[in-house]
């Protein structure tokens, strides 16, 4: 079982619709959760971070975390063609004596169609 | 904001040579930086954790003598790929950890091509 699992997609949604991206993780002691957006040939860009159960909203983006189910999701409302990218779910855990390092999923490719 | 720069953005070198990549946090101090590698259509793979003033921690399977990491200041970490070979050709990305939010911010990446 992969530590962080995402459906690779592509997930195709029409412009203006809600895109729902899902991620599950295996390490129960994970403490921090992030969504990054990566355009082709570029480095990841932070979209959202979430640390506690529930929803966190930032503009058109909503992150949802359920630690009991080991599940984190990202909703993108009013999807735009510019949202077309690969979305990486990352999970952080504290290493003894060092800063938390992230484990990335393989990413979900989102295509927003006109 | 949290801005991280990398230099160079791309480099082409001959097999057997060494290449140094710099990673800088421009508007915050980073006691910890991370180095990743990404092959085409694959996910990010963590290579090593770079800690200011101490030795880097390498992930399993990453040769520490081949990928030399130095984190001499709170804003600069360098990765040197020694005796590069074509199979080292990849997209190398650094990130810097912002302490107050425990969040990693990525540099723009360095595309390395070894001929």
Contacts between the chains, C-beta under 8 A, distances in Angstrom:
chain1	res1	chain2	res2	distance
A	32	B	102	5.9
A	32	B	103	7.9
A	34	B	103	7.1
A	34	B	104	7.7
A	36	B	106	7.6
A	42	B	108	7.2
A	42	B	109	7.1
A	43	B	91	8.0
A	43	B	93	4.8
A	43	B	106	4.5
A	43	B	107	6.3
A	43	B	108	5.3
A	43	B	109	4.2
A	44	B	44	7.1
A	44	B	93	7.5
A	44	B	106	5.0
A	45	B	106	7.1
A	46	B	103	6.6
A	46	B	104	7.8
A	46	B	105	6.4
A	46	B	106	7.7
A	49	B	101	7.1
A	49	B	103	5.7
A	88	B	43	7.2
A	88	B	44	7.1
A	90	B	104	7.9
A	92	B	102	7.0
A	95	B	49	7.9
A	98	B	32	7.1
A	98	B	49	6.1
A	98	B	51	6.7
A	98	B	57	6.5
A	99	B	31	7.3
A	99	B	32	4.0
A	99	B	49	7.2
A	99	B	51	7.8
A	99	B	97	5.2
A	99	B	102	7.3
A	100	B	97	7.9
A	100	B	102	5.9
A	101	B	34	6.5
A	101	B	46	6.2
A	101	B	49	5.9
A	102	B	34	7.7
A	102	B	46	7.4
A	102	B	104	6.0
A	103	B	46	7.8
A	104	B	43	5.2
A	104	B	44	4.7
A	105	B	43	6.8
A	106	B	42	7.4
A	106	B	43	4.3
A	107	B	43	6.1
